[in-house]
Amino acid sequence: MGGGDVRISGRAVEVTDRGALERYAAEAGSPLPFHLFRAEPAEVVRTWVDGEEIAFRRWVPGRPAWTTRRGNDDAPPRRDAPGL
């Protein structure tokens, strides 16, 4: 999977549970206080050029990834089967 551009969208949510913060601090060797965040990705898209086409590989939580390809003509985009 070489080349292309990857975009990740979602949000970072601050962890406020004191027990979780203390467990993380103990394992990481970081002194309290600090801010800790967990990532909640909403979508990941990889874009690359494949021969004469541009390809978009998209993943959203709970669904298999799929690829959409578009050529440099007026033909509509093609969607590959999930998992390819």
N, C-alpha and C positions, 0 to 999 in steps of 0.2 A: 504494500500500500504506500507507494512513494509518490511524492508530489501533491500538488493541489493546495487547497485552503480549507481550514476547518473553523467553523463557528459554533460556539456553544451558547445557548441561551438558558436562562433559568434565574434562580435567585439564591442568595446567600442568607441563611437564617442564623441569627445569633443563638448560641447554646447558653441557656441561663440556669440549667439544672446544676446546683452546687456539687452534687455527687459526681456528675459527668466531668465537670471542670477539674475536680480534685483528682479523679482517675487519670485524666489526660495529663495533668501537671506532673503526677507521679511517674507516669511512663515516659514522658518527654523530657523530664528533668527541668521543667520551667517553673519559676516561682510565680505564685499568685500575687496580685490579680493580673489578668490579661483577658482579652476578648477572643472567644473561640467561635468559629462559624462552621456550619455544615452546608454543603452544596446540595441544592435540589435542582438538577437539570430538567429542563422542560423540552429541549430539542437539541439535537446535534446534527449538523449538516456539513458534509464534505463536498467540495466542488473541485472538479478537475477537468482537463481537456483530454479526451480519449479519441485519438485520430482526428476525424473531421467533426466530432460532436463535443458538446459540453455535457458533463454528467454531474448529477446531484444525488448523493447518497444521504438519505434522511432517516433519523431514528427519533422516536418519541417514546417515553416510558409506557410499558404495557403493550407495545406493538412490535412486530418484527421490522427490521430495517428494510427499506426499499430504495431502488435507484430509478431516477427519471433521466432520460437522455433526450437531447435536442440537437438537431443538425443545423446547418447554416442555410437551410431552405425554408419554404413555407409549410412544410409538413408539421403536423401536430407532434408534441412531445410524446415519447414512448416510455411506458413504465415497465421496468423489468419485474420479474417475479420476486417476491420477498426472499431474502436470504442470499441473493446472488451478489 
